[in-house]
Amino acid sequence: MDNSWAFWMQGGLAMGGLFMLALVMYSICFYTRIEFWQKGLVSSAVWKSWIKDTSKSRGHVGKLIVYGMEANTMSLIQTRFNEMRSVEIDPINRNLKFLHVCVRAAPLIGLLGTVAGMLLTFQGLAEGSGGDQTMETIAAGIKEALYTTAMGLMVALPGYFFHFHLQRCRDKYAALIEHLESACLQRFYRNHHSG
C-alpha cells in the first residue's frame, strides 16, 4: 500500500485529480453495466411469446411488455413506449455523456501535471548551480511530468473502451424497446381487427 501511495505522490498534485476522476469514471462504468445486467435482456423468441400471452411475462422486459399491452388504444401503446424510452434510456444517456466528459478530461489532467513537472524542471535549471541538488530537482520535475502523462492515458484508454461497450449496450436496449413497441402494436391490431 505504501509503495502505491508513493507512486501516486511522485506525480504531484495532478495525480490526486486523476485518482478522483478515475474513481468517479469507473464507478459510473460499473453502475451502468450493473443496470444493463439487472434488466435481464431475453431473446426475441421469448419476448414474442410473452406478447402473445402476457401472463407468462417475467423480469424487467416482461414488465415493459405488460405495461405496453395493458393500453386500450394504439396511440396509448405508443405513448407508453415513449414514456418507457424516457425512463429507461435517458438516464443511461446522461451517464454516458458524463462518462465521455471524464474520459476526455483524464489526458488533460495528465497534461496539467506534465506542465507542472516541466515548470519544476525549469525552476531547477534557473535556480541551480549545476550540483546534485539541481539534478535532483530536474529529475523530480521530469519524473512528475512523465508520471502524470502516463497516468492520464492509463485512466483514459480503458475508459474509451468501456464507453464504447456501454454505448453498444444502450443501442441494443433501445432497439429492444423499439421491437417491443412494434410487436405490441401489431398484436393489438390483430386482436382488434381479426373479426
C-alpha positions in Angstrom: 0.0 0.0 0.0 2.8 2.4 0.9 4.5 1.8 -2.5 1.4 2.5 -4.5 0.8 5.7 -2.5 4.4 6.7 -3.1 3.9 6.1 -6.8 0.8 8.3 -6.9 2.6 11.1 -5.0 5.6 11.2 -7.4 3.3 12.6 -10.0 2.4 15.7 -8.0 -0.9 17.3 -7.3 -2.4 16.3 -10.7 -2.2 12.7 -9.6 -4.8 13.3 -6.9 -7.2 14.8 -9.6 -6.6 11.8 -11.8 -7.3 9.4 -8.9 -10.6 11.1 -8.1 -11.5 11.2 -11.8 -10.7 7.5 -12.2 -12.8 6.7 -9.1 -15.8 8.6 -10.5 -15.4 7.3 -14.0 -15.1 3.6 -13.2 -17.9 3.8 -10.7 -20.2 5.1 -13.4 -19.0 2.3 -15.7 -19.6 -0.3 -13.1 -23.0 1.1 -12.1 -24.2 1.4 -15.7 -23.1 -2.1 -16.5 -24.9 -3.5 -13.5 -28.1 -1.6 -14.7 -27.9 -3.5 -18.0 -27.3 -6.8 -16.3 -30.4 -6.2 -14.0 -32.6 -5.5 -17.0 -32.2 -9.2 -17.9 -32.5 -9.0 -21.6 -34.0 -12.0 -23.2 -34.1 -13.5 -26.8 -36.7 -12.4 -29.3 -38.4 -15.8 -29.2 -39.0 -15.4 -25.5 -40.4 -11.9 -25.5 -42.5 -12.6 -28.6 -44.2 -15.5 -26.7 -44.7 -13.1 -23.7 -46.5 -10.6 -26.0 -48.9 -13.4 -27.2 -49.6 -14.4 -23.5 -48.6 -11.6 -21.1 -49.3 -13.9 -18.1 -46.0 -15.7 -18.9 -44.0 -12.4 -18.8 -41.1 -12.4 -16.4 -38.5 -9.9 -15.3 -37.9 -6.4 -16.4 -38.7 -7.0 -20.0 -41.9 -8.7 -19.0 -42.9 -5.7 -17.0 -42.4 -3.5 -20.1 -44.5 -5.8 -22.2 -47.3 -5.9 -19.7 -47.3 -2.1 -19.3 -47.4 -1.7 -23.1 -50.1 -4.3 -23.6 -52.4 -3.0 -20.9 -53.2 0.0 -23.1 -56.5 0.0 -24.8 -55.7 2.0 -27.9 -52.8 2.1 -30.3 -52.0 5.7 -29.5 -51.8 4.8 -25.8 -49.4 2.0 -26.5 -47.2 4.5 -28.4 -47.5 6.9 -25.5 -46.5 4.3 -23.0 -43.5 3.2 -25.0 -42.4 6.8 -25.3 -42.6 7.0 -21.5 -40.5 3.8 -21.3 -37.8 5.3 -23.5 -37.7 8.4 -21.3 -37.5 6.4 -18.1 -35.2 3.6 -19.4 -32.9 5.3 -22.0 -32.5 8.9 -20.8 -30.7 8.1 -17.5 -28.3 5.8 -19.4 -27.6 8.6 -21.9 -26.8 11.0 -19.1 -24.4 8.5 -17.6 -22.7 8.1 -21.0 -22.4 11.8 -21.5 -20.8 12.3 -18.1 -18.5 9.3 -18.7 -17.5 10.8 -22.1 -16.5 14.1 -20.3 -14.5 12.1 -17.7 -12.7 10.1 -20.4 -11.8 13.3 -22.3 -10.7 15.1 -19.1 -8.2 12.4 -18.0 -5.5 13.2 -20.6 -6.0 16.9 -19.9 -5.4 16.5 -16.2 -2.3 14.4 -17.2 -1.2 17.3 -19.4 -1.6 19.7 -16.5 0.7 17.5 -14.4 3.1 17.5 -17.3 3.2 21.3 -17.4 3.7 21.4 -13.6 6.5 18.9 -13.9 8.2 20.9 -16.6 7.9 24.1 -14.6 9.6 22.4 -11.7 12.3 21.3 -14.1 12.9 24.8 -15.5 12.8 26.2 -12.0 15.6 23.8 -11.0 17.6 24.8 -14.1 17.1 28.5 -13.3 17.9 28.4 -9.6 20.5 25.7 -9.6 24.2 25.9 -9.9 24.7 22.6 -11.5 25.3 20.5 -8.4 23.5 17.3 -7.1 20.6 19.3 -5.7 19.9 20.9 -9.1 20.0 17.5 -10.8 17.6 16.1 -8.2 15.2 19.0 -8.8 15.4 18.5 -12.6 14.9 14.7 -12.2 11.9 15.2 -9.9 10.3 17.6 -12.4 10.8 15.2 -15.3 9.5 12.3 -13.3 6.4 14.3 -12.3 5.8 15.3 -16.0 6.2 11.7 -17.2 4.1 10.1 -14.5 1.1 12.3 -14.9 1.2 12.0 -18.7 1.3 8.2 -18.5 -1.3 8.0 -15.8 -3.7 10.3 -17.7 -3.5 8.0 -20.6 -3.8 4.9 -18.4 -7.0 6.3 -16.9 -8.5 7.4 -20.3 -7.8 4.4 -22.6 -9.8 1.8 -20.7 -12.5 4.5 -20.3 -12.8 4.8 -24.0 -13.4 1.0 -24.4 -15.9 1.0 -21.5 -17.7 3.9 -23.1 -17.9 2.2 -26.4 -19.1 -1.1 -24.8 -21.8 0.8 -22.8 -22.9 2.7 -25.9 -23.4 -0.6 -27.7 -25.4 -2.0 -24.7 -27.5 1.2 -24.8 -28.2 0.9 -28.5 -29.1 -2.8 -28.1 -31.5 -2.0 -25.3 -33.1 1.0 -27.2 -33.5 -1.4 -30.3 -35.2 -3.9 -28.0 -37.7 -1.3 -26.8 -38.4 -0.4 -30.5 -39.0 -4.0 -31.3 -41.3 -4.5 -28.3 -43.3 -1.4 -29.3 -43.7 -2.7 -32.9 -44.7 -6.2 -31.8 -47.2 -4.9 -29.2 -48.8 -2.6 -31.8 -49.1 -5.5 -34.3 -50.5 -7.8 -31.6 -53.1 -5.1 -30.6 -54.1 -4.6 -34.2 -54.5 -8.3 -34.9 -56.6 -8.7 -31.7 -58.9 -5.8 -32.5 -59.2 -6.2 -36.3 -59.3 -10.0 -36.7 -63.0 -10.2 -36.8 
